[in-house]
């Protein structure tokens, strides 16, 4: 990571959605897994605390978004988080994480992932799940394990999970 550039990680705002959708398309169109802008708007509405933006050099360089579920299951592309997100859920699903190509190779994906893990801890979640076509190495760096391979839209994806206790401490109790 460049020490010269200031980095800000903050919660997403409505006006960030076009940039988020653009970064998502750049990162995932080649894999057939880019999602619709309205999906990101719904994610922000459903769980604003779980939607973060990384800003550097006066522009949005990357983002991460998530939702909480009551039970562990397979993620699904363009799922409606207004239905699937549960405030009292203890399963934290990273629904998207991407960095703009021109900012890749600076450690920003790991920075976003670490912040999402921190949010999962603060939300009292006990497990994190994510689905990826090509970023397995990123998640392996933080102890995620591949639990399943599945296909959606003709694309092969690994479902990976992390038991939060194995990452560095107990999640706060639900009571």
MINUKOL-251203 format. One record per atom (N, C-alpha, C): chain; residue number from 1; x, y, z. Coordinates in steps of 0.1 Angstrom, whole numbers, m for minus. Example, Ala and Ser with C-alpha at 12.3 -4.5 7.8 and 13.67 -1.06 7.14 Angstrom:
  chaine  num      X      Y      Z
       A    1    132    m57     78
       A    1    123    m45     78
       A    1    132    m33     78
       A    2    128    m22     71
       A    2    137    m11     71
       A    2    129      0     79
//
This chain:
  chaine  num      X      Y      Z
       A    1      8    m12      0
       A    1      0      0      0
       A    1      9     12      0
       A    2      6     22     m8
       A    2     13     34     m9
       A    2     11     42      4
       A    3     22     47     10
       A    3     21     55     22
       A    3     17     70     19
       A    4     18     73      6
       A    4     16     87      2
       A    4      1     90      1
       A    5     m7     81     m3
       A    5    m21     83     m5
       A    5    m29     82      8
       A    6    m38     91     10
       A    6    m46     90     22
       A    6    m58     81     18
       A    7    m62     72     27
       A    7    m72     62     25
       A    7    m83     65     35
       A    8    m95     65     31
       A    8   m107     66     39
       A    8   m116     55     37
       A    9   m120     48     47
       A    9   m130     37     46
       A    9   m142     43     54
       A   10   m153     44     47
       A   10   m166     50     53
       A   10   m178     42     48
       A   11   m189     45     55
       A   11   m202     39     51
       A   11   m206     44     37
       A   12   m212     36     29
       A   12   m217     40     16
       A   12   m229     50     18
       A   13   m231     58      7
       A   13   m242     67      6
       A   13   m249     65     m7
       A   14   m261     70     m7
       A   14   m269     68    m20
       A   14   m262     73    m32
       A   15   m255     84    m31
       A   15   m248     89    m43
       A   15   m236     80    m47
       A   16   m232     71    m39
       A   16   m221     62    m43
       A   16   m225     50    m52
       A   17   m238     48    m53
       A   17   m243     36    m60
       A   17   m238     35    m74
       A   18   m239     46    m82
       A   18   m234     45    m96
       A   18   m219     41    m97
       A   19   m211     46    m88
       A   19   m197     42    m89
       A   19   m195     28    m84
       A   20   m203     23    m74
       A   20   m202     10    m70
       A   20   m206      0    m81
       A   21   m217      3    m88
       A   21   m221     m5    m99
       A   21   m211     m6   m110
       A   22   m204      5   m113
       A   22   m194      6   m123
       A   22   m182     m3   m119
       A   23   m178     m2   m107
       A   23   m166    m10   m102
       A   23   m170    m25   m102
       A   24   m183    m28    m98
       A   24   m187    m42    m98
       A   24   m187    m47   m113
       A   25   m192    m39   m122
       A   25   m192    m44   m136
       A   25   m178    m46   m141
       A   26   m169    m37   m138
       A   26   m155    m38   m142
       A   26   m149    m51   m137
       A   27   m152    m54   m124
       A   27   m146    m65   m117
       A   27   m152    m79   m121
       A   28   m166    m79   m124
       A   28   m173    m92   m125
       A   28   m179    m95   m138
       A   29   m180    m85   m147
       A   29   m187    m88   m160
       A   29   m180    m99   m167
       A   30   m167   m100   m167
       A   30   m159   m111   m174
       A   30   m163   m124   m169
       A   31   m168   m125   m156
       A   31   m171   m138   m150
       A   31   m186   m141   m151
       A   32   m194   m131   m156
       A   32   m208   m132   m157
       A   32   m216   m131   m144
       A   33   m209   m124   m135
       A   33   m215   m123   m121
       A   33   m217   m108   m117
       A   34   m216    m99   m126
       A   34   m219    m85   m122
       A   34   m234    m84   m118
       A   35   m236    m75   m109
       A   35   m250    m74   m104
       A   35   m256    m60   m108
       A   36   m269    m59   m106
       A   36   m277    m47   m111
       A   36   m275    m36   m101
       A   37   m275    m23   m106
       A   37   m274    m12    m96
       A   37   m284    m12    m86
       A   38   m297    m16    m89
       A   38   m307    m16    m79
       A   38   m305    m26    m68
       A   39   m297    m36    m71
       A   39   m294    m46    m60
       A   39   m285    m39    m50
       A   40   m276    m31    m54
       A   40   m267    m23    m45
       A   40   m275    m13    m37
       A   41   m284     m6    m44
       A   41   m293      3    m37
       A   41   m301     m4    m26
       A   42   m306    m15    m29
       A   42   m314    m23    m19
       A   42   m305    m27     m7
       A   43   m292    m31    m10
       A   43   m283    m35      0
       A   43   m280    m24     10
       A   44   m278    m12      4
       A   44   m276      0     12
       A   44   m288      3     21
       A   45   m300      2     16
       A   45   m312      4     23
       A   45   m314     m6     34
       A   46   m311    m19     31
       A   46   m313    m30     41
       A   46   m303    m30     52
       A   47   m290    m27     49
       A   47   m280    m28     59
       A   47   m269    m18     57
       A   48   m272     m5     60
       A   48   m262      5     57
       A   48   m249      4     64
       A   49   m249     m2     76
       A   49   m237     m4     84
       A   49   m228    m15     78
       A   50   m234    m23     69
       A   50   m226    m34     63
       A   50   m222    m31     49
       A   51   m223    m18     45
       A   51   m219    m14     31
       A   51   m208     m3     32
       A   52   m196     m6     28
       A   52   m185      3     30
       A   52   m179      7     17
       A   53   m173     19     17
       A   53   m166     24      5
       A   53   m152     27      9
       A   54   m142     24      0
       A   54   m128     29      2
       A   54   m125     40     m8
       A   55   m121     51     m2
       A   55   m118     63    m10
       A   55   m103     66     m9
       A   56    m97     69    m21
       A   56    m83     73    m21
       A   56    m82     82    m34
       A   57    m72     91    m33
       A   57    m70    100    m45
       A   57    m83    106    m50
       A   58    m91    110    m40
       A   58   m104    117    m43
       A   58   m114    109    m51
       A   59   m113     96    m51
       A   59   m123     88    m58
       A   59   m126     75    m51
       A   60   m137     69    m54
       A   60   m141     56    m48
       A   60   m132     46    m55
       A   61   m124     39    m47
       A   61   m115     29    m53
       A   61   m120     15    m51
       A   62   m129     13    m41
       A   62   m134      0    m39
       A   62   m146      0    m29
       A   63   m152    m11    m28
       A   63   m164    m12    m19
       A   63   m165    m27    m14
       A   64   m173    m28     m3
       A   64   m177    m41      2
       A   64   m191    m40      7
       A   65   m199    m50      5
       A   65   m213    m49     11
       A   65   m216    m63     16
       A   66   m226    m63     25
       A   66   m230    m75     32
       A   66   m244    m75     37
       A   67   m248    m86     42
       A   67   m261    m87     49
       A   67   m260    m98     59
       A   68   m270    m98     68
       A   68   m270   m108     79
       A   68   m282   m118     77
       A   69   m279   m131     79
       A   69   m290   m141     78
       A   69   m292   m148     91
       A   70   m304   m154     92
       A   70   m307   m162    104
       A   70   m301   m176    103
       A   71   m300   m181     90
       A   71   m294   m195     89
       A   71   m284   m195     77
       A   72   m274   m204     78
       A   72   m264   m205     68
       A   72   m270   m211     55
       A   73   m267   m206     44
       A   73   m272   m211     31
       A   73   m263   m206     20
       A   74   m266   m209      8
       A   74   m259   m205     m4
       A   74   m263   m191     m7
       A   75   m253   m182    m10
       A   75   m257   m169    m15
       A   75   m263   m170    m30
       A   76   m269   m160    m34
       A   76   m275   m159    m48
       A   76   m273   m146    m54
       A   77   m270   m145    m66
       A   77   m268   m133    m73
       A   77   m280   m125    m74
       A   78   m279   m111    m73
       A   78   m291   m102    m74
       A   78   m302   m106    m64
       A   79   m299   m112    m53
       A   79   m310   m115    m43
       A   79   m314   m102    m37
       A   80   m327   m102    m34
       A   80   m333    m89    m28
       A   80   m330    m89    m13
       A   81   m320    m80     m8
       A   81   m316    m80      6
       A   81   m327    m74     15
       A   82   m337    m67      8
       A   82   m348    m62     17
       A   82   m357    m74     22
       A   83   m355    m86     15
       A   83   m362    m98     20
       A   83   m352   m107     28
       A   84   m340   m108     23
       A   84   m330   m118     29
       A   84   m323   m113     41
       A   85   m320   m100     42
       A   85   m313    m95     54
       A   85   m322    m95     66
       A   86   m316   m100     77
       A   86   m323   m101     90
       A   86   m315    m94    100
       A   87   m321    m84    107
       A   87   m314    m76    117
       A   87   m308    m84    128
       A   88   m315    m95    132
       A   88   m310   m103    143
       A   88   m302   m115    138
       A   89   m298   m116    125
       A   89   m291   m127    119
       A   89   m277   m128    125
       A   90   m272   m140    126
       A   90   m258   m142    131
       A   90   m249   m148    120
       A   91   m254   m149    108
       A   91   m245   m153     97
       A   91   m243   m141     89
       A   92   m231   m137     87
       A   92   m227   m125     80
       A   92   m223   m129     65
       A   93   m230   m124     55
       A   93   m227   m128     42
       A   93   m221   m116     35
       A   94   m209   m117     30
       A   94   m202   m107     21
       A   94   m208   m109      8
       A   95   m216    m99      3
       A   95   m224   m101     m9
       A   95   m216    m95    m21
       A   96   m206    m86    m19
       A   96   m198    m82    m29
       A   96   m186    m74    m23
       A   97   m174    m76    m30
       A   97   m162    m69    m26
       A   97   m154    m67    m39
       A   98   m150    m54    m42
       A   98   m143    m52    m54
       A   98   m135    m39    m53
       A   99   m124    m39    m61
       A   99   m115    m27    m61
       A   99   m113    m24    m76
       A  100   m114    m11    m79
       A  100   m112     m6    m93
       A  100    m99    m11    m98
       A  101    m98    m15   m111
       A  101    m86    m21   m116
       A  101    m74    m12   m114
       A  102    m75      1   m116
       A  102    m64     10   m115
       A  102    m58     12   m101
       A  103    m66      7    m91
       A  103    m62      7    m77
       A  103    m58     m7    m72
       A  104    m58    m17    m80
       A  104    m55    m30    m76
       A  104    m40    m32    m73
       A  105    m36    m42    m65
       A  105    m22    m44    m61
       A  105    m17    m35    m50
       A  106    m26    m28    m43
       A  106    m22    m19    m32
       A  106    m27    m24    m19
       A  107    m33    m36    m18
       A  107    m38    m42     m6
       A  107    m51    m37     m2
       A  108    m59    m30    m11
       A  108    m72    m25     m7
       A  108    m82    m35     m5
       A  109    m82    m46    m13
       A  109    m92    m57    m11
       A  109    m91    m62      3
       A  110    m78    m65      8
       A  110    m76    m70     21
       A  110    m81    m60     32
       A  111    m79    m47     29
       A  111    m83    m37     39
       A  111    m98    m37     40
       A  112   m105    m38     28
       A  112   m120    m38     28
       A  112   m125    m51     35
       A  113   m118    m62     32
       A  113   m122    m75     39
       A  113   m120    m74     54
       A  114   m109    m68     58
       A  114   m107    m67     73
       A  114   m118    m58     79
       A  115   m122    m48     73
       A  115   m132    m39     78
       A  115   m146    m47     79
       A  116   m149    m55     69
       A  116   m161    m63     69
       A  116   m161    m73     80
       A  117   m149    m79     82
       A  117   m148    m89     94
       A  117   m150    m81    107
       A  118   m145    m69    108
       A  118   m147    m61    120
       A  118   m162    m58    122
       A  119   m168    m55    111
       A  119   m183    m52    112
       A  119   m190    m65    117
       A  120   m187    m76    111
       A  120   m193    m89    115
       A  120   m191    m91    130
       A  121   m179    m89    135
       A  121   m177    m90    150
       A  121   m186    m80    157
       A  122   m187    m68    153
       A  122   m194    m58    161
       A  122   m209    m61    160
       A  123   m214    m67    149
       A  123   m228    m71    148
       A  123   m231    m84    155
       A  124   m222    m90    162
       A  124   m225   m102    169
       A  124   m226   m115    161
       A  125   m221   m115    149
       A  125   m222   m126    140
       A  125   m212   m137    144
       A  126   m216   m150    141
       A  126   m207   m161    145
       A  126   m200   m167    133
       A  127   m205   m164    121
       A  127   m199   m170    109
       A  127   m200   m160     98
       A  128   m190   m160     89
       A  128   m190   m152     77
       A  128   m190   m162     65
       A  129   m199   m159     55
       A  129   m199   m167     43
       A  129   m197   m157     31
       A  130   m190   m162     21
       A  130   m188   m154      8
       A  130   m188   m164     m3
       A  131   m191   m159    m15
       A  131   m190   m167    m27
       A  131   m181   m160    m37
       A  132   m172   m167    m43
       A  132   m162   m161    m52
       A  132   m159   m170    m64
       A  133   m157   m163    m75
       A  133   m153   m170    m88
       A  133   m138   m171    m88
       A  134   m131   m161    m83
       A  134   m117   m160    m85
       A  134   m108   m154    m74
       A  135   m114   m151    m63
       A  135   m106   m144    m52
       A  135   m104   m153    m40
       A  136   m103   m166    m42
       A  136   m101   m176    m31
       A  136    m89   m172    m23
       A  137    m78   m168    m30
       A  137    m66   m165    m22
       A  137    m67   m154    m12
       A  138    m75   m144    m16
       A  138    m78   m133     m7
       A  138    m84   m138      6
       A  139    m94   m146      5
       A  139   m102   m151     16
       A  139    m93   m161     24
       A  140    m85   m169     17
       A  140    m77   m179     24
       A  140    m67   m171     33
       A  141    m63   m159     30
       A  141    m53   m151     38
       A  141    m59   m148     52
       A  142    m72   m148     53
       A  142    m79   m146     66
       A  142    m85   m158     72
       A  143    m82   m170     67
       A  143    m86   m182     73
       A  143    m99   m188     68
       A  144   m105   m182     58
       A  144   m117   m188     52
       A  144   m114   m202     46
       A  145   m124   m210     46
       A  145   m122   m224     40
       A  145   m133   m226     29
       A  146   m130   m232     19
       A  146   m140   m236      8
       A  146   m149   m247     14
       A  147   m162   m244     14
       A  147   m171   m254     19
       A  147   m179   m261      8
       A  148   m180   m254     m4
       A  148   m188   m259    m14
       A  148   m184   m253    m28
       A  149   m187   m260    m39
       A  149   m186   m253    m52
       A  149   m200   m254    m58
       A  150   m204   m243    m64
       A  150   m217   m244    m70
       A  150   m217   m236    m83
       A  151   m227   m237    m91
       A  151   m228   m231   m104
       A  151   m241   m222   m105
       A  152   m240   m210   m109
       A  152   m251   m201   m111
       A  152   m248   m193   m124
       A  153   m258   m191   m132
       A  153   m256   m185   m145
       A  153   m245   m191   m153
       A  154   m243   m204   m151
       A  154   m233   m211   m159
       A  154   m219   m208   m154
       A  155   m218   m202   m142
       A  155   m205   m198   m137
       A  155   m202   m206   m124
       A  156   m190   m212   m123
       A  156   m186   m220   m112
       A  156   m181   m210   m101
       A  157   m186   m212    m89
       A  157   m182   m203    m77
       A  157   m179   m212    m65
       A  158   m169   m208    m57
       A  158   m167   m214    m45
       A  158   m174   m206    m33
       A  159   m181   m214    m25
       A  159   m187   m208    m13
       A  159   m176   m211     m2
       A  160   m172   m200      5
       A  160   m162   m201     15
       A  160   m168   m195     28
       A  161   m163   m200     40
       A  161   m168   m195     52
       A  161   m156   m194     62
       A  162   m159   m186     72
       A  162   m150   m183     83
       A  162   m158   m183     96
       A  163   m154   m192    105
       A  163   m160   m193    119
       A  163   m153   m181    126
       A  164   m161   m171    130
       A  164   m155   m159    137
       A  164   m146   m163    149
       A  165   m150   m173    156
       A  165   m141   m177    168
       A  165   m127   m180    163
       A  166   m126   m186    151
       A  166   m113   m190    146
       A  166   m105   m178    141
       A  167   m111   m167    139
       A  167   m104   m155    134
       A  167    m98   m147    145
       A  168   m103   m148    157
       A  168    m97   m140    168
       A  168   m106   m136    179
       A  169   m114   m144    183
       A  169   m123   m141    195
       A  169   m137   m144    192
       A  170   m144   m144    203
       A  170   m158   m147    203
       A  170   m166   m135    198
       A  171   m177   m138    190
       A  171   m186   m127    187
       A  171   m194   m124    200
       A  172   m199   m112    200
       A  172   m206   m108    213
       A  172   m218   m117    214
       A  173   m223   m119    226
       A  173   m234   m128    228
       A  173   m247   m122    223
       A  174   m256   m130    219
       A  174   m269   m126    213
       A  174   m278   m120    224
       A  175   m275   m122    236
       A  175   m284   m118    247
       A  175   m281   m106    254
//
